[in-house]
Amino acid sequence: MRSFALVDCNNFYASCEKAFAPRWEGRPLVILSNNDGCVVSLTQEAKVLGITRGAPYFKIRNILERAGGRAFSSNYALYGDMSRRVMSLLGELAPAVETYSIDECFLDLTGIGGEVEDFARRVKKNIWQGTRIPVSVGVAPTRTLAKAANRCAKTERKGVCVLSTEAQREEILRAMDPQEIWGIGPRLSARLMRRGVTDAYTLSRLPDEWVKEHLGGVYGLRLVRELRGECCLEMENIASKKEIVSSRSFGTPVTKKKELDEAVSSFAARAAEKLRRQKSLASLMTLFYYTDRFKKGEPQYGNTASFSFDPPTAATAVIIKAALELSRRIYRGGFSYKKCGVLLSGIFPASDISRSLFSSSENEKEGNISQVLDAVNEKWGRDTLAYAAQGARDEPWHMRRQMLSPRWTTVWDEIPVIRL
């Protein structure tokens, strides 16, 4: 019989912070979005205070401080590295893994010897020992049921829930609202509620013909069959992204073209880095920037422009140069810009391109420089080497992160210090 596990890191961003600052264990913590705006992750202790995901920080700040809690700015370098460590450990434990998101991973446990529940508990223990990140593990005959089991594992059963019998499946599904099912959004949920489908188990017993007619054809039928315990969704290899976006709202509004060009160059460099990481090339780039549409009393402007690369490229210098040319075309003075970004598209594997396309010594030179940049920044921390066009790290347009914790695992100057 098929067997899948979903491993989900509990309150992942907050757990990463606690892993390196255990003094915050048992205290209410929240992680804030870009520019320290809203809550994006929080501990159970913060939830008890009535704080919810998406709450603006200025509204919950006093509540948090009175309870002895702490807010952190999003530390993407730390979270990304801790995610890679978790996924690497999971890859050592299971024969097949699929990274689903930064904090979730599916495992194919088919053929695993011994008790599946014992294996799941070993996964939980090993991840904790290796990273100090708590995880919940849901195991079931299908991926959709594994998602359901994981929800149960988070609230009971000490972090592990295995659905191996019909009685267990019925118990878990009867306790789930339709909207809690993986793949069922608010609109489908409302449609089901109108029919009297108030739980996932009832949904699993609907006739196939009704499901195909009202729940998106084959997609809906596949989902319902997964709820019944029929495996319809296999493990997938993670496909390279077909579009790469690098974009942020500015820490403070930008009015000078020099600052805007520095931001454009930085986002172009970051997009190029992501492109090389997945061993791809891009043939098209789109630049966009715009003002703050919520400030009604200020003049508004926004624009986009595109540039074709021939040959396709992943070289940072080439992409920055094109981005600055686009910026020159669409820039208009007299406005306060709120956000800009770079989108790379027309993406395909670098291995698909003939070497003859790269016969230009200039192209090879830029490609080699990009590889050196990647190697140095991988070892010594992001932006250890950067292009002058990107400006200084402390420019006011940079994302505002006033409560940023150290990048414990990726920057030598910020690694933990042990005093003996």
N, C-alpha and C positions, 0 to 999 in steps of 0.2 A: 504494500500500500504506500502511496505517496505521502511524504511528510515534509512540511515547510515550517520554518520558524521566522518570526519577525522580531528582531532585536531593536529596541527603541531606547535611546539614552534619555533618562528622566531629567526634565528641566535642564536641557543640555548646556545652554550658555551659562546658567547660574551654577551648574555642577562644575564646569570648567574653572570658574572663579574660585569655588570652594576647594577644588583639588590642590590649589597652590596657596590658599589662605584658609586653612582649617579652622581658624578662630571664628569664622563666620558660620560654622556648622550650627544649625538650630536657630539661626537668626533670619529675619525676613530680608531677602535680597531681591532686587529687580535689575534687569538689564534693559538699557534704553536703546531706542532706534537711532538712526542717523541724526546728527546734530542734537542728540540728547532730548528727542521729542517725546516719544511714547514708550510705554512698557512693551517689550517684545518677548521677554522670558521672566519668570518669577518662581520663587520657591514656594513650597506648600505653606510655610509660615507667613509669607506675604499674602497668599490667597485667603488665609484665615482672617486677615485684616480687612478683607473686602476689596482688595486691589485686584484688578482684572487685566488681562492682556489687552493692549490698545489704549489703556488709560493714559491721558497726558500727564507728564511728570509733574508739572506745576500743580496739578490737582491732588496728587497723592504724596507729595514731598513731605508735608508736615505729619501726615499719618505715619509714614515710614520712619521718620526721624524720632517721633515720640516713642515708637516701639523699639528703638535701638537698632534699626535696620540700616541698609546701605544700598545706594544705587551705583551701578557701574555703566560706563559708556561701552558700547559694543566693541569688543576686542577681536576683530575678525582674524587677525594673525594667529592668536591663541586658539580660537575655536576651530579654525581650519586645520591646524596642526594636530589638535587633540582628536578631531574627527578622523584624520588619516591614521592615527595610532590605533584608534578603536577598530577601524575597518581592517587594518593590517593584522591585528590579533584575531579577528573573526575569520580572516582568510586562512590563518594557520589552523583553525579549529574545525572548519567545515570544508567538505569537498567542493562545494560550489556556493558562491556568494554573489549578491547583487546589491550594490549600494543604491538605496532608494532616495535618500536625501542626506543632508549633513549629519543627521542624528538617527537615521534608520537604515537597517540592512536586512534583506531577506537571505535566509540560508536554506539550501536544499538538503534535508536530512535523510532523504531516501537511501536506504541501505546502511544507515548508521547502526553499528552493533550495540547491543545492550539496551537499557531502558532510555527512551527518549527524554523523559523527565529528568533523569540523572544527567544526561548530556546538557540539557538546557540549564540546569543549575551549575554545571561546570563552566558553561559559557559565562554566566552571570558572575561567578567567582573569579574567573580568569581576567575578565575585563576590569573588575574592581581592583584586583591585585596589580594589574599592569598600568592602569590609568587613573584610578580612584574616581572613575565615572560610574554611577549606579545605572543599571539597565533593567528593563523589563523584557521578558521573553514570552511570546505567545507561540504555541505549536499546534498545528492542525493539518488535515489532509489537503487543504487548498490555501492559496495565498490570502484570499478574502477572509476565510475563517481564521487564519493566523493573525490577521489584523484585529478581528473581533476578540480573539483570545488575548491579544496583547492589551486591549482596553481593560479586560478583566484582571490581568496580571498587575496592572498599575495600581489598582484599588484594593486588591485582596490576594490571597494565596502566596504571599511573600515574594512577589515579583516574577513568578513563573506560573503559567496556565497552559495546560495541555488538554486539547479536545481530542479524545480517542474513542469515545463511545457516542451513540446516538442520544443518550440521555444528557450527556454533557453539552452536546451541540444544541439541543433544544433549550436547555437551561440558559445558556449564554445568549442565544438569539432572542428568546422571549424577553430578556432584560434590556434589549437594544432598541432604541427608536430608529425608524427608517433613516433619519438624517445622519445617524452615527455610523451608518454602513459605508465602507470604503467605496467611493464611486457614486454615491447618492447625494446630490446637492439639494438646496432648499426647494427648487422648483419641482423636482421629482418627488421629494418628500411630501410636499403639499398635495400633489396629485394622488399619492398613495393614501394619505390621511383622508382625503375625500371619499376614497373607496372603502374606508374602514380598516386599512392596513396600518395598525398602530405599533407593530413590532417586527423585527427582522425575521422571526420564525414564520409569522403569517405570510410575509413576502415570499419566503422560500417555498410555500405551498400553493402559490398562485399558478393557474394553468399556463402552459407555455405560450399558447396563442395570444392570451391577453397580455402577457409580458412583452412579446414581440411587437404587438400593436401599440402599447402605451409606454413602454420603457426603452425606446430607442433600438428596436429590432434585435440584431444579433448581439449587440453590446449588452442590452438588458438581460437577454436570455443567458448569456455567458455569466453575468454577475449572479443571477438567481441560481443557476446550476452550481456555481462555486459555493453559495450558501448551503446548498443541499449536500455538499461534500464531494461533488464531481470536479476533478481538476481540469480547468479550462485555461488557466494562465500559467505558462511555463516561466522558468527563470530566463532573464534576458541579459545579453551583453550590453553594457552601457554604451550607447551610441554617442559619437562626438556631436557636440552642439552644432546646429545648422546656422545659428546666429549667435554672436557674442556681443553683449552690451556692457559698456563701462560708463557709468553715469552716477552723479550725486548732486543733491542740492548743496549750494554753497553755505559755508558757515556764516558768512555775512554777504549781503548783496554786492555784486561786482559791477562797477561802473567804468573801469579803465580797460582798454583793449589789451594792454600788456598782461594784466592779471587774468583776463578771460583766455588769452592765448596760452598762458601757463597751465590753466586748468584743462584746456583742450589737449595740450601736449601730454599732460599727466594721464588723462583718460585714454588717449590713443596708445600710450606706452603700456598701460595696464591691459588694454584689449589685446595688444600684440603678444604680451606675456601669456595670457590665457590661450591664445591661438596656438602658440608654440607648445604649450603644455599638453595639448591634445594632438600634437604633431600634424597640424593642419595649415592650410594656406587660405587666404581670402582674396577674392577678385573684386569686391565692392565694399566701399566704406561710406557710411552716412553720418554726417555731423548735424547735431541739433542744439539749439539753445533758445531759452525764452525767459521772459520776465515773470513776476509773481502775479498770476491772474486774480488772486484773492485781494490784492491791494487795489481797490477800485479807484482810488484817487490819483493813481500814478499812471503815466503813459505805458501802454502795453505793446510788446513786440515779440515775435517768435519766428523762427525760420529753420529750414533744413536745406542741405545740399549733399550731393553724392559725388564720389570719385571712383573711377574704375582703375584697377591695377592690372597692367599688362607688361610683364607676366604677373600672375598672382604672387602674393608675398606674405611673409610673417615677420619681416624685418622691422624693428622698432623705428629706426631712422626714416625708412621709407614711409611708414604709416604716419609718423609725426609730421613729416614734410607735407604730405597730402592733407592732413587735418588742418594745418596752418593755412594752406592755400584755400581750403573751403571756408575757414574762418574769415579770411580776407574778403571773400566774395559776399558773405551774408551779414557781416558785422554792420551795425548801425549805432552811432553814438547817441548820447542823451537818454539812455535807458539804464535801469537798475536790473541786472540779470540775476535770476534766481537759480537756474539750473542749466547744465549743459551735459552732453554725452556723445559717445562715439559708438556706432553700431557697425560691426563687421558681418558681411553676409557673402553669399556665393562661396561657401566654405566647402572644402573637400580635403581628403587626406593628402599630405605632402608626397606620399609614395605613389600617388596616381599621376604625378606630373613628370614628364620626361626630363632627364637631365639637360637636354639641349636647350630647354627654356631658360636655364640658369647659366648659360655659357658666358654671360657678361661678367667680367671680373668685378665690376662695381656691385652687382647683385650678390656675388659670393662674399665679397668683403663685408657688406652690411649684414649678411647672414652670419658670418663668423663673429662679428662684433656682438650681435644679439646673443649668440651662444655664450660668449664670455660674460656678458651682463647677467644672464641667467645663472651661470655657475657661481659667480661672485655673490650675487644677491641671495642665492639658495644657501650658501655657506655662512654669510655674514649678516643677513637680514635684508629685507626689502628696501630698495632705494639706496643701498650702500653705494652703488654706482647708478647714476641716472644722467639723462641728457640735460644740458643747461636750459633748454627750452622749457623744462618742467618747473623751473623756479625753485625757491627754497621750501623746505618742509613746513616752515612756520608762517607761510603766507596766510592772510586772513580768509581767503576763499576756501581754504581746506576745511573739510568736515569738522564741525565743532565736537570735540570729545573731551570734556573737562574733567571727567571722572574715570579716565582710562587706567586700567590696571597694567602692570608690566607685561611685556610680551615674553613670558617666562621661557618659552621653548624655541624661539626663533631669532632672538637678538642677543648677541654675546654680552652686551653691556647690561642686559636686564635679567640674566639668568639668576635663579635663586642662590643666595649666599648662605653657606653653613659656617657657623662660628664654633670652634671647638674650645 
